[in-house]
Amino acid sequence: MAAEGRLDLPMVGERLSLREQVAHALRAALITGEMRPGVVYSAPVLAAQFGVSATPVREAMLDLAKEGLVEAVRNKGFRVTELSDRDLDELTEIRQLIEVPTVARLADISRAEEFERLRPIAEEIVAASERGDLLAYVDADLRFHVELLTLSGNAHLVSVVRDLRNRARLYGLSQLSERGALADSAREHLALLDALKSGDGKAVGQIMGEHIGHVRGIWAEH
């Protein structure tokens, strides 16, 4: 049994690491539009492209399936999930209902130090948008919004919003980046922090509502 333990533990660790690397690469392909909605992708074919076995690719795809980004197609592989305009409108509406009032209630001059700790992430978002690094943009954007909502003290709310954001991935980012318009959306994070620090809940709600609306506009560009 001891021998089995020595064999199993390194294998699990190594596989998980590879699984995460593959999932990261697949997310990048989804964000840039290289992987298209409706297309079925075979784990063995992708594995050959990555130069790895099919197992970590299947595991990574299952992780993406849990997030609603892909769906399993029996005996074929995985299909990138398609979202209709109605799906996008509904997801946007839910985010507006949850995030706008929650973030607006956070506005408080006495919490300025907490908001200021998020500024480096907001600046990361702007920098990523300016250099056209879409994966870094999405990663920093998610961290910013999750950490901001965490300040509400409601862990369940944070989990729900994270799931919504995963399902409604940012369509059209590459086109927006090419036009140089992505930085405008990125800078809204800095304006949001300034409003939060000033304690202006009304301004915070307005900025947050417009920001989520702009994201829907990004999808419409796709």
C-alpha positions as CSV (number, residue, x, y, z in Angstrom):
1,M,0.0,0.0,0.0
2,A,2.9,2.3,0.7
3,A,4.2,1.8,-2.8
4,E,0.8,2.6,-4.2
5,G,0.8,5.9,-2.2
6,R,4.2,6.9,-3.7
7,L,3.0,6.2,-7.2
8,D,-0.4,7.9,-6.9
9,L,0.3,11.2,-5.2
10,P,2.9,12.5,-7.7
11,M,0.6,11.5,-10.6
12,V,-2.4,13.3,-9.2
13,G,-0.4,16.5,-8.5
14,E,1.2,16.4,-12.0
15,R,-2.1,15.7,-13.7
16,L,-3.9,18.6,-11.9
17,S,-1.1,21.0,-12.8
18,L,-1.4,19.9,-16.5
19,R,-5.1,20.1,-16.3
20,E,-4.9,23.7,-15.1
21,Q,-2.5,24.6,-17.8
22,V,-4.8,23.1,-20.5
23,A,-7.9,24.8,-19.0
24,H,-6.0,28.1,-19.1
25,A,-5.1,27.7,-22.7
26,L,-8.6,26.7,-23.7
27,R,-10.1,29.7,-21.9
28,A,-7.7,31.9,-23.9
29,A,-8.9,30.2,-27.1
30,L,-12.5,30.9,-26.1
31,I,-11.8,34.5,-25.2
32,T,-10.0,35.3,-28.5
33,G,-12.7,33.5,-30.5
34,E,-10.3,30.8,-31.8
35,M,-12.8,28.2,-30.4
36,R,-16.1,28.9,-31.9
37,P,-19.6,28.3,-30.5
38,G,-21.4,25.3,-31.9
39,V,-18.2,23.6,-33.0
40,V,-17.4,20.1,-31.5
41,Y,-13.8,19.7,-30.3
42,S,-12.3,16.2,-29.8
43,A,-10.2,15.7,-26.7
44,P,-7.7,13.4,-28.5
45,V,-7.3,16.0,-31.3
46,L,-6.7,18.8,-28.9
47,A,-4.3,16.6,-26.9
48,A,-2.2,16.0,-30.0
49,Q,-2.1,19.8,-30.6
50,F,-1.0,20.4,-26.9
51,G,1.4,17.5,-27.0
52,V,-0.1,15.8,-24.0
53,S,-2.3,12.8,-23.3
54,A,-6.1,13.1,-23.8
55,T,-6.8,12.7,-20.0
56,P,-5.8,16.2,-18.8
57,V,-7.6,17.7,-21.8
58,R,-10.8,15.8,-20.9
59,E,-10.5,16.9,-17.3
60,A,-9.9,20.5,-18.3
61,M,-13.0,20.4,-20.6
62,L,-15.1,19.0,-17.8
63,D,-14.0,22.0,-15.7
64,L,-15.1,24.3,-18.4
65,A,-18.4,22.3,-18.7
66,K,-19.1,23.0,-15.0
67,E,-18.7,26.7,-15.8
68,G,-21.2,26.4,-18.6
69,L,-18.5,27.3,-21.3
70,V,-18.7,24.0,-23.1
71,E,-21.1,21.0,-23.1
72,A,-20.2,17.3,-23.6
73,V,-21.3,15.6,-26.8
74,R,-21.5,11.9,-26.3
75,N,-18.8,9.9,-28.1
76,K,-17.6,13.0,-29.9
77,G,-16.1,15.5,-27.6
78,F,-17.2,18.9,-26.4
79,R,-19.1,21.7,-28.0
80,V,-18.6,25.4,-27.2
81,T,-21.9,26.6,-25.6
82,E,-23.9,29.0,-27.7
83,L,-25.7,31.9,-26.0
84,S,-28.6,33.6,-27.7
85,D,-29.3,37.3,-27.4
86,R,-32.1,36.5,-25.0
87,D,-29.6,34.5,-22.8
88,L,-27.2,37.4,-22.8
89,D,-30.0,39.9,-21.9
90,E,-31.2,37.7,-19.1
91,L,-27.8,37.2,-17.6
92,T,-27.1,41.0,-17.9
93,E,-30.4,41.7,-16.1
94,I,-29.5,39.4,-13.2
95,R,-26.1,41.0,-12.9
96,Q,-27.7,44.4,-12.8
97,L,-30.2,43.3,-10.1
98,I,-27.5,41.8,-7.9
99,E,-24.4,43.9,-8.5
100,V,-25.6,47.5,-8.8
101,P,-27.4,47.8,-5.4
102,T,-24.8,45.6,-3.7
103,V,-21.8,47.7,-4.8
104,A,-23.7,51.0,-4.3
105,R,-24.3,50.1,-0.7
106,L,-20.5,49.7,-0.2
107,A,-19.9,53.4,-0.9
108,D,-18.4,54.8,2.3
109,I,-15.6,57.3,2.9
110,S,-14.5,55.4,6.0
111,R,-13.8,52.3,3.8
112,A,-11.5,54.2,1.5
113,E,-8.5,52.1,2.4
114,E,-10.3,48.9,1.5
115,F,-11.2,50.4,-1.9
116,E,-7.7,51.7,-2.5
117,R,-6.3,48.1,-2.1
118,L,-8.2,47.3,-5.3
119,R,-6.6,50.0,-7.3
120,P,-3.6,48.0,-8.5
121,I,-6.0,45.4,-10.0
122,A,-8.0,48.2,-11.7
123,E,-4.7,49.5,-13.1
124,E,-3.8,45.9,-14.3
125,I,-7.1,45.9,-16.2
126,V,-6.3,49.2,-17.9
127,A,-2.7,48.0,-18.7
128,A,-3.9,44.7,-20.1
129,S,-6.5,46.5,-22.3
130,E,-3.9,48.9,-23.7
131,R,-1.5,46.1,-24.7
132,G,-4.3,43.9,-26.0
133,D,-3.7,41.0,-23.6
134,L,-7.2,39.7,-23.5
135,L,-6.6,36.8,-21.1
136,A,-4.9,39.1,-18.6
137,Y,-7.7,41.5,-19.0
138,V,-10.4,38.9,-18.2
139,D,-8.4,37.5,-15.3
140,A,-7.8,40.9,-13.7
141,D,-11.4,42.0,-14.4
142,L,-12.8,38.9,-12.6
143,R,-10.5,39.4,-9.6
144,F,-11.5,43.0,-9.3
145,H,-15.2,42.3,-9.3
146,V,-15.0,39.3,-7.0
147,E,-12.8,41.1,-4.5
148,L,-15.1,44.2,-4.6
149,L,-18.2,42.1,-4.0
150,T,-16.4,40.2,-1.3
151,L,-16.5,43.4,0.7
152,S,-20.3,43.0,1.0
153,G,-19.6,40.0,3.3
154,N,-22.0,37.8,1.4
155,A,-20.1,34.7,0.2
156,H,-23.1,33.2,-1.5
157,L,-23.7,36.3,-3.6
158,V,-20.1,36.3,-4.7
159,S,-20.4,32.7,-5.8
160,V,-23.6,33.4,-7.8
161,V,-22.0,36.4,-9.6
162,R,-18.8,34.5,-10.3
163,D,-21.0,31.8,-12.0
164,L,-22.9,34.3,-14.0
165,R,-19.7,35.9,-15.2
166,N,-18.3,32.5,-16.2
167,R,-21.4,31.7,-18.2
168,A,-21.7,35.0,-19.9
169,R,-18.1,35.2,-21.1
170,L,-17.0,38.4,-22.7
171,Y,-17.9,38.1,-26.4
172,G,-16.2,40.3,-29.0
173,L,-13.2,41.3,-26.8
174,S,-10.7,40.8,-29.7
175,Q,-12.7,43.1,-32.0
176,L,-13.1,45.8,-29.3
177,S,-9.4,45.6,-28.5
178,E,-8.4,46.0,-32.2
179,R,-10.5,49.2,-32.4
180,G,-8.8,50.5,-29.2
181,A,-12.2,50.7,-27.4
182,L,-11.5,48.1,-24.7
183,A,-9.5,50.7,-22.6
184,D,-12.6,52.8,-22.2
185,S,-14.4,50.0,-20.4
186,A,-11.3,49.2,-18.4
187,R,-11.0,52.8,-17.1
188,E,-14.5,52.5,-15.6
189,H,-13.0,50.4,-12.8
190,L,-10.9,53.4,-11.7
191,A,-13.9,55.7,-11.8
192,L,-15.9,53.2,-9.8
193,L,-13.2,53.2,-7.0
194,D,-13.1,57.0,-6.9
195,A,-16.9,57.1,-6.4
196,L,-16.8,54.4,-3.7
197,K,-14.1,56.3,-1.8
198,S,-16.1,59.5,-1.9
199,G,-19.1,57.7,-0.4
200,D,-21.4,58.7,-3.3
201,G,-23.6,55.6,-3.6
202,K,-25.8,57.2,-6.3
203,A,-22.7,57.7,-8.5
204,V,-21.5,54.2,-7.8
205,G,-24.8,52.7,-8.8
206,Q,-24.8,54.7,-12.0
207,I,-21.2,53.8,-13.0
208,M,-21.8,50.1,-12.1
209,G,-25.0,50.0,-14.1
210,E,-23.4,51.6,-17.1
211,H,-20.4,49.3,-16.8
212,I,-22.5,46.2,-16.9
213,G,-24.5,47.7,-19.8
214,H,-21.3,48.3,-21.7
215,V,-20.4,44.7,-21.3
216,R,-23.7,43.8,-23.0
217,G,-22.8,46.2,-25.7
218,I,-19.5,44.4,-26.1
219,W,-21.4,41.1,-26.7
220,A,-23.6,42.9,-29.2
221,E,-20.5,43.8,-31.2
222,H,-19.7,40.2,-31.7
